[in-house]
Amino acid sequence: MTVMMPRTPCENLATPRAGPDGYLSLMSFSPADLPDLSGTIAVVTGANTGIGEVAARELAAHGASVVLACRNLDKGREAAAGMSGEVRVEQLDLSSQASVQAFAERWAGALDLLVNNAGVMNPPTYRATEDGHELMFGTNHLGHFALTGRLLPALMESPNPRVVTIASIAHHGGNETVLLANPAATYRPEAYYGNSKLANVLFFRELHDRATAAGSKLVSTGAHPGISATNLVASPDGMGANRLIRMAAPFFMPVVFQSAAKGANPTLYAATLAEPGSYTGPQRLRESRGPVGPAKLSRYARDAELGRKLWTLSEELTGVSFAL
């Protein structure tokens, strides 16, 4: 089935409200500060739970037509049933390059906003995608890299296209070994997750640099949610593969960490009001929670040469290139 959303003229996603640092009164930013998104067509990956679900719900509530791009259609439909506004669910498995290609080929018409949110965290043992890539690198980075590239023609049909890539404070644990693409022989869950999240940051920054150099209208931003009570820990594809963690996470996560609703604020800001090339996250307790503002980048995340090398590697591994 062709993925198509009704379209009406839309305003620029970015509203000129920011102060000198690009962050207007962000100490009090909440979904209530979102602009009117009527006419905006958005895709949110992994929107059946956690940060993605909250982001999709708020975007739709403010007028956007939102596609929930989910691997599990039943869970996606369950999430959509709790949302107001115009939402629909489409199948997308980011660990499968064939699924990514099929999603993009079903798309028809313009796309204003792509939120690269879905992810997998810390499977206890090495797992490979059907394409032979380590699961976290293949899903968190290569899946979103390919999805963005394949949807680029639709994005460029929009007057104000924007791509938001969700990373993590865990990117500080990544390093130059990101270029090895998480090989099986040296598997370490936390280190490999850090590299997959570093790849997310390098990707959004390199996309911004390339769009700027090409004089493109495409806006690329990044965000991270801090530490939030979401299903990422309990997911059986990640740490939840451990039965004890899977059973305990729903009880201890909400007590220890901020809510998914709070964690989604950086995503919502990056998707609408943030400056091109900016990286947004919580501001307190080492960026684990709190009000929204500029997030810190590791020295590897600031390494433009590393970003260019990763881009070339990603093109080779996915067969996807970007015509900016």
C-alpha positions, 0 to 999 in steps of 0.5 A: 500500500502506498504511504500517503498523507493528506497535504495542506500548505504548511508553515516553516517548522522552525518558529523564530523565537530562539534567543542568542544561544538558539534556545528561547526560554528553554528552562520552561519548554514543554509540548505547549510551546510547539508551533501549529503543525497543520499541514506538516507530514511526519514520520517517527520511527519506533513510535509504538512506545517510549520517546517515539510514542510521546513525540508522535502523539504530541506532533499529531496533537499539534496538527501534524499528520504522523506516520508511526513507523514500527516493526510490530504493527499490532503495538503500533496500532495500539499506540495510535489508538491512544492518539488524537489527530491524524495518525497511521501505522506503517511497517518498518524494521530498521534492522532489515535493509529490505524493509527500509527500502520497501518502506521508502518505495511505498512512500508517495508525496512530500515528507516534511519531518523525519524523526530517526528515533527507534533503537536497540540497546545492549543485547547481552550477546552478539546478534547480527541483522539479516544483512550481517551487521551487528544489531545495534550498529545495523539498526540504530545507525545503518537503518536510519542512514539508509531510511534518510537517504531513501526518503531524501527525494520525498523530503526535498519535495517539502518546502522546509524538510527536517531530519531529527536523529536521536542519539544518547549520552552513551555516545560519549563511550564511543570512539574511532573504532566506530569505523569497525562497525562493531565486529563480532570478535570483540563484542562488548554491549556497552561499548558497541551501544556507545559506538552506535550512538556516536554514529548517530551524532556523526551522521546528523552532523555530517548531514548538516555539513553536507546540506549546508555545503550544497546550499540545500534547504534540508535541516538536520538536527540531533537530540538525546532524551537523557535517561528516561523510563522507556521500554528500551531497557526491557526490550527483548532485543536488548538488555531485556533478553535477560529475563530478570532485567525484562521483569524488573525494568517496568517497576524500577525504571519509573522510580529512578528515571524521568518519564518518557514524556519528559525525555521526549522534550528534546526530540520535540524541540529538535523537530520544530524549533531547534537551529540547524545542526544543533544538538539538544538534551536535558541540562541537569545531572550530567544531562540525564534529566531536566530542562531542555538546552544545548547538549555536550558533544564528545571529542569524537562526535566533533571530529569532522574527519571521522564523520566523513569516514563513517559516511563513506563506510555507511554508503558502502554498507547500505548501497545508499547515497544522498543526492543533496 
